Amino acid sequence: MSQDDDDNRPRRVYKNADIILEASPGVGALHLGDFSAAQDKAYFQKHKISCILTVAIIDKFISHKDVIRHHKIVSVEDRPETKLSTYFKDCFKFIHEHRNKGESVLVHCMAGVSRSATIVIGYLMTVYPAMDFETAFAQVRKKRKVIRPNDGFLEQLREYDKQIEEKRKKK
């Protein structure tokens, strides 16, 4: 295959971020995106994003401290054996606290497909107790079609769904 052939291959084109939950009075929006979205000051300003949750191992990060007031980093790999669920509670708390202060939050990883999508799906299951895994997954995919959590993360979300269901039954 020549270099020219390689350049003519179809490329997956998608936005660097998508709005999963719109802002409402007193509640900030929730965005899901990739690493480039987390570097895009114009995107932050346009969407009034002031908080970032990074779910990736990163070496360099351009910090726009004049726009971004809160930045949390969860350094994890996108591997099926990674226990991302151990960070669920902390991540969900970060997102929820800031959204409830009217601050919009961007959750991102490198591609905005697996790690960050897993966190956002779990978050929806948490804040909307009637929303099970399948519904939350469909809701996020409807907004960001490229999501594809790895098999290990999918299993952790299903297990989390069972835990939430058990709590619902006890009420």
Steps between C-alpha positions, in 0.01 A plus 500: 500500500648833401492811713240644262272200556542540873400869477180413311363262763171609653560659836267500795392857544323610815474808714751538776217537757126464533246635747349209692286703741399856419531771763184603680436775754753453780644179350798486266525294184688172464731456202683186385806530282853417404839643590481773236174626652677533834754733338249714310459834676251623239280193570514572876400860446224421251343241733589667831704202619688570821574145622686211342516136604789325324481120499832420337871485554635826367847649488427852383186695548436856393328653797278797423483622858328818392201289387530165680454533875498131597691213344504145635724233348438126537808332353382167362570294190236393249542129565230244583678407824506861626266534798344829397205429731724575801491864385126520429393657829772766493439587133123514537536725804728740310260520205188533713633760744617729222192457280281579801694825545407595144843413362524306173731197503699331223585134560769379262759232434723470195232418241178565693392145427573263789620634837314830501190339346501243781508775763218693333281189463554414866428857601164494320413174675582666832315828464200343327435189713229375265754498217654156465823418315337435162303825512799708614721344232238573231459858626873570480537327162210706365702815578848364420477221245867396523491375860630150552607414855734202506362162612637534852337840548171368362510219754571748780202712391275193498619410849439858614150477352435189714616686811266791426213257435560335839482842669174574315349174624588583861311829488 
